[in-house]
Amino acid sequence: MKQRHFEARHRQAWQDFGHLLDSLECNAAAPMACRSFTAQYRHLCQHLALAQERGYSSHLVDTLQHLAMRGHQQLYRHRSHLGASTLQFILAGFPRLVRAQWRFVALACLLFFGSLLMTGWLVYLFPDLVYSLIDPQQVVEMESMYDPDQSRLGQLAARQSSEDWMMFGYYIMNNIGIAFQTFASGLLLGVGSLFYLFFNGLMIGAVAGHLTEIGYGPNFWSFVVGHGAFELSAIALAGAAGLKLGWAVIAPGRLSRGEALRSAAIVSVQLIYGVLLLLFIAAFIEAYWSSKTAIQAPLKYGVGTGLWLLVGLYLGFAGRTPHAP
């Protein structure tokens, strides 16, 4: 079905649902109208899923997404405790939101992972290139950290639980700082997010390529493979949230720039909630699993591969509902 026919067929239902939401948000809805809320909300979610599946315009998808989020808030305002609402967002709401914003997510992933892989390969082929990207003193420090003979990681095996907790906190703050920088800079017409996605990919790729080329790859890859699935995915998604803000300023459509930015911020902040969850998991794995040298590398690689697969399946399939014909 073409988009214009789809809109003509369901526009009145969307408008009626929007009026009902206005009444509910003002606590002025009639009891009879409230009885049809669940059915209208279910139909709207089906229409949103169809619009996403058929590749309809971002303006239509964003409008339906906004109505669905407002409907979700009303649906669970009186029926759910905070814990249940949070669990619903983790299990279904967040991955749905990621898929709904697939254009921004795809661009962010292309820039971040593309620059990471490209730089890693170039540094591996041309080793001296690393000194054009990273300060020589920082290169020496990283080599010392992952040197098989004198690696600092070896000291982590005997680390006390209190030190693990301190490192857990450090990893969280460091990762959140990078993600927030990538997200908030999107307000600069999206240019800031584009820059930090490319820059972070460049730095990580340069480190990976250099350490692999000099023979320290086993130490490095066995350390990062576990938490990397969550940490790197979170950075890319933070960039996507920033690009969403930037695009609202550049192309507000029929809305004023202020209204477009407010609408985009609702979606972007929801994405950041999910990013924080991924970073929390990444920090936990990095502190309590990745740093343990007593664990054999093959086991770390196996677990790391499983975690990458888990993140991909979660973001790609969690929260899917049957599509209406």
N, C-alpha and C positions, 0 to 999 in steps of 0.2 A: 504494500500500500504506500502511495506517495505521501510525503509529509503534509501537503496541503489538505488532502482528503482526511488524513489522520487527525489533524488539528480541527477541521470543520466538524468532524464527527464527535469529538470529545471536548471541544472548547467549553461548551455550556456546563458540562459536568465539572470541569476544573474551576470554572468561575463560581459555581455553587459551593464547591468544597472550600474555596478561598473565603467566601462569605461566611461559611460555617466556622472556619478557623478564626476569623475576625471576631465572631460572636463568642466563641469559646475563650479566646484570649482576654476578652473583656468581661467574662463571666456573665454574659447576657444571652446565652443560647437557650432556645425553647427546649423543653424536655423531649418533645416529639422529634425535633431535629437531631438531637443527640443520639437517638436510637439508630439513625442511619449512618452515624459517623464511621463505625468500624468497616461497614461495607464500602463506603466511599473511599476510605483510606486504602483499603485493599485494592480497589480498582485503580486508584491513582498509582500505587506501587507497580501494578501490572503495566500501566501505560508508560511509566518511567523505564521499566525494564525493556519494553518494546522499543521505545525511542532510542535507548542505548544500543540495543541489539541491531537495529536497522540503520544506525549511523545518521540519525536526524541531526539537525543543526544544534550547535552548542547552546544557542539562546533558548531553544525549546527544552533541551535536557536540563539546563541550569534552572529554568523556571519550575519544571516538575520536581527537580531535586529539592529546591527551596520549599515547595509545598509539602513534599514528603517529610522533610526535616521538621517543619512546623507541625505536621500531623503526628509525627512520632513523639514530639514533646507533649502534645495534648493527650495522646493515647496512654502515655506512661506517667503523666503528671500525678494522677490519683491512684494508679494501679501498681506502680512499682516503687520499691525502695531504691535508694541510690545504688546499692550493690547489684541489684538485678538489672538496673538500667545500664550500669557500667559493663556488666558481663554481656549484655545484649550488644552493646557497641563493640566490644572486643571480638565477640564471636561472629558478628554479622555486619554491623554498621560500618566499621572501619574498612574492611576489605571491599564492601560495596562502594564506599566513597572513593576508594582508590581506583576502582574500575570505572566509575562514573567520570573521573577526571583523567581518563587514560591519555588524552592528547598531551596534557602537561606532564604527566608521569613519563610518557614515552620520550618526550623531548629532554627531560631532566636525566633520565637513564642514559640516553644516547650521548649526551654531553659528558656526564660524569664517568660512566663506565667506558665510553669510547676514548676519552682522553687518558684514562687510567691504563687501558690495554695498549693504546698506541704508544704512550710514553714508556711503559714498561718494556715493550718490544724494542723500541729505538735505543733505550739505554742499555739493554742487553746486547744489542748488536754493536753499539758505539759507546763503550764504557766511559770515556772521558766526558760524555754529554752530561753526566750526572752533576759534574762540578759547575756546569752552566746554569743548573736549576736549583741546586741546594748548596748552602754554604759549606766549604770544605770541613770546618770544625764539626758541623752537624753530621756530615758523612762519617767522620771518624767516630763520633759517639754512637751512631747506629751500628757501625761495624763492630764496635766493642760490645754492644748489647747482644748481638746475635752471633758473635764469634764462637764456634763450637768449643774452642779450648779455654776461653775466659769469659764466656757469656754471663751476663748479669742474671739471665733467666735461670741459670743453675742455682742461684742463691734463693730463688723463690720456692724451691721445693721444701725447704725447712722453715718457711715463713709461718708465723703464728696466726691463729684465727683472727686476732685483733688487727694484725697488719693486713690480712685479706680484706677485712671490713674497711679499713682506711683506703686501700687501693680501689675497692668497689666504689666508694664515694668519689675518689679522684677521677675514675673513669667516667662516672655519670656526669660530673661537672664539666669535664673536658669535652665529652661528646655533645652535651647539651649546648655548650658554647658554640661549637662548630655548626650544629644544626640551626640554632637560632640566628646566627650570623647569615647563614645561607637563606633562611626564610625571610627575615626582616628586611634584608637588602633588596628583596623583590619589589618593595615600594618605589625603588628608583627605576620605574618603568620596566622592571624585570631584569635590567642590565646587571644589577648587583647579584642576583641569584645565578644568572648565567656565568658571571665571572667566578663566583665561589665554587660552583659545580665544576667548572673547567680547572680552576686552580687546585682544588682538593684532589681531583682525579690525577692531575699532573704530578703533584707531590707524592701521592701514594704509589703511582705507577713508577716514578723515578726510584723510589726506595726499593720497591719489589724487584725491578729490573736489575738494579745495582747489586743487591744482596744475592740474587740468584746467580748473576754472572761471576761473582767472586767465590762462589761455592758455599755461601751461608744459607742457601735456599731451604734446606731441610729444617733448620732451626726457625727460620722466619715463617715459612708456610705452615708448619705444624702449630705455630703459635696463633696465627691470624685466622686459620681456616674455620675455627669453631664460632667465634663471635662475629666474624666478618659478614655472615649472612644477614644478621640483624643490624649491625652498625652501618654497613655500606648502603643497605636498602633504606635505612632511616635517613641518611644524608641525601640520597636521591629524592625521597619523598618530601623532605623539607624544602628542597629546591623546587619541586613541583608546586608546593603550597605557595612559595614566593612568586613563582611565575604566574600563578592564578591571580594574585594581587596585582602584579604588574600589568597583566593583560586587561584587567578591569579598568585601569587608569587609561591605557592606550585605546581600547575599543569598548567603551561602555554601552554601545548599542543604543537602544531606545531610552535607556535610563540616564540620569545625570551621573557625572563621575562619582559624586559622593554616594549616591544610591547604589551604583554598580560596585563600588569599593566595599560598601557595607555588606552587600549580598555575597561578594566574593570572600569577604573576611569570615563569614559564617562557615563557609565550606573549608577555607584554609585553616582556621583554628581547629576544626574537627580533625583535619589531617594531622595537625601538630600534636593533638592528643595521642593519636596512634603512633606518631614518630617517637614521642616520649616513652611509650610502652616498649617499642622496639629497642630504644637506647637503654632502658632499664634492664631488659633481658640481656643485651649485649654486654653491659658492664658486669652483670652477675657471672656470665660465662667467662669473661676475660679474667675476672678476679679469682674465680674458684675452679676453673677448668683449664683455660688456655695456658696459664702461667705454670702449671704443674709439670715439671720435666720428668717426674717419675712415671707419667703416663706415656706409653709407647706411641711413636709417631703414626704407625698404621691405624691405631685405634682413633687417634685424633682426626686423621684424614677421613675415616669412615663416618665418625660422628659429624664432622664438618659437612661432608657431602649430604648426609641425611638432613642437617639443619637447613642447608640451602634449598633442598627439595621441599622441605616443610614450609619455608617462607614463601616459595613460589606457589605451592598448592593453596596456602592460606590466602594470599592476596588474589589469586586467580579464581578460586572456587568457593571460598567460605561465604555463607550468607546468600547463596543463589536460591532463587525461588522459581518454580515452574512458570514458563511464559504463557501468557494467554494466546490463543490462536488468532 
